[in-house]
Amino acid sequence: MKRVIECFLKETEELVKTYELPSSITLESLQKLVLEENDDDYNLVFCYSLSEEHITFFQEHTHIEFNSTKYDYTLSYTEK
């Protein structure tokens, strides 16, 4: 079970890159970051669009170079 950030080109919505999150980013920290008050997706198996607040968190904890003008980003789950 892995969590990834997927990068989509805004113009075409084409998936252009997938980044595997480092193990140092815990499930608990991701839950605090993306789950809303009434959300019950505790295992984070759904796909979440990343806001600027989320991107700031990931910039601090990864080596991903974000460009939110050109790309949209999602937090996703994969079993691969």
N, C-alpha and C positions, 0 to 999 in steps of 0.2 A: 504494500500500500504506500503510495507516494502522493505527495501534493506538489503541484507544479503551477507555475505562472505561464499562461499562454499569451502570446503576443499576436494581435491581429492588425493587419493593415486597415486603417480607417476607410480608405477609398473603396476597397473591394471586399472587406471583411475576411480576407484570406488569412489563414493561420500561417505565420511566417517563422515563428520560433517558439520553442518550449523550453522553459528553464526549470530544472528540478530544484526544489527548495532544500537547503542544507538541513541536516538532522538537528542542528542547534536551534532551529525554529520549532518550538513545541506545538503540539496540537492545542494545548491550553492557551498559548499566546495567540494562535490563529483564531480560536473561538472568541476570545476577548475582542479581537480586532474586527471580525466580520459578522458575528452573530448579533441579530437584533434581540430585543428583550423577550419576545414571544417565540423566537425561532427554536425549533427542536432538532435541528440538524447537527447534533453534538459531534458526530464523526466527520462532519464537513465533506459529505459526498456530493453535494450539489455544486454548481458552478456559481462563482460570485464575481461580479464586475468590480474592478478595483477603482476606487476614487483617489483623489490626490492625497488624502490622509493615509490610505492604505499604501500608496506608492512611496510616501515618505518613510513609512515603517520598513518597507522592503529595501529601500535604498540604504537604510542604516544597517540592515542585517544580511545583505547579499552584495554581490558584485555586478548586479544587473544594471545596465545603463538604460534607464527609462527615457522615452521620448513620447510624452502623452499628446503632443501635437500631431504626430504622425500615426501613432498606434493606440489601440485600446487593449487593455489587459484584463485577464480573468485569473482567479484562483480556482484551480480544478483539482480533482482527485483522479488518480489512475492506478490501476493494479499492475501495470507493467513495470 
